[in-house]
Amino acid sequence: TLPAMNVDLDRLREDLLRFYDRHRRDLPWRGEEDPYRILVSEVMLQQTRVETVKEYYGPWLERFPDLEALAAADEGDVLKAWEGLGYYRRARNLRDAATVVQEEWGGRLPGTVEELRRLPGIGAYTAGAVASIAFGRTVPAVDGNVRRVLARLFDVAVPGAAWLRDTAGRLVDPERPGDWNQALMELGATVCVPRGPRCGRCPVAWACRAREAGTVDERPGPTARRPPRVAIIALAVLRRPS
Ligand code: SF4
């Protein structure tokens, strides 16, 4: 039990992981153990839909099978292979990261969140995902799906970054950290969807505070919008005396 959260953590982990083992979608990068391949899938998924990434993942790996091949590749070829995925900066960053790994890490991707975050294009989410899935580190990976699931599970209107990091970090199953993070994301992608979540099919509905409170549709609430900018413009009209 997690005192501050008052939830049966063992049961939560067990139920969600069982759901993941039974119902996860069959995606090309599932079960992948090679850190580079996991990194590629995570970077592609940052801003592109799963269905599109499925088409590009295999061909990319055929073209650039490892970090060494990617680091040695011509930038034009890299961008060409990325064509269709959008947000090309990701492709450039991936190639730059491959180069840094060759030069500073002897060709092997480093395994901690801190080390991964120093590579180009790798933020908190991607570092957490790669560290947990590829290297078995007990660290969280908070994406939009996880944010929504946690906001509902704990009935929090506007989950702040620190709360999310802390809560997600305390939930990670130390036995299966990568699967745990993927299970939370999978729940958000297939059951705890933004509109019309399928609470009747949810393996952790028993722990869901928003469901109990009847606030599921309001969680998470809209993030505060920035107030509109007020521009003060001074205008002077000069007239030549006629
Ligand atoms: Fe999401 Fe419903 Fe499950 Fe709560 S019970 S986590 S709202 S799917």
Boltz pocket constraint, residues with backbone or C-beta under 6 A from the ligand:
constraints:
  - pocket:
      binder: B
      contacts: [[A, 149], [A, 152], [A, 153], [A, 191], [A, 192], [A, 193], [A, 197], [A, 198], [A, 199], [A, 200], [A, 202], [A, 203], [A, 204], [A, 205], [A, 206], [A, 208], [A, 209], [A, 210], [A, 211], [A, 216]]
      max_distance: 6.0
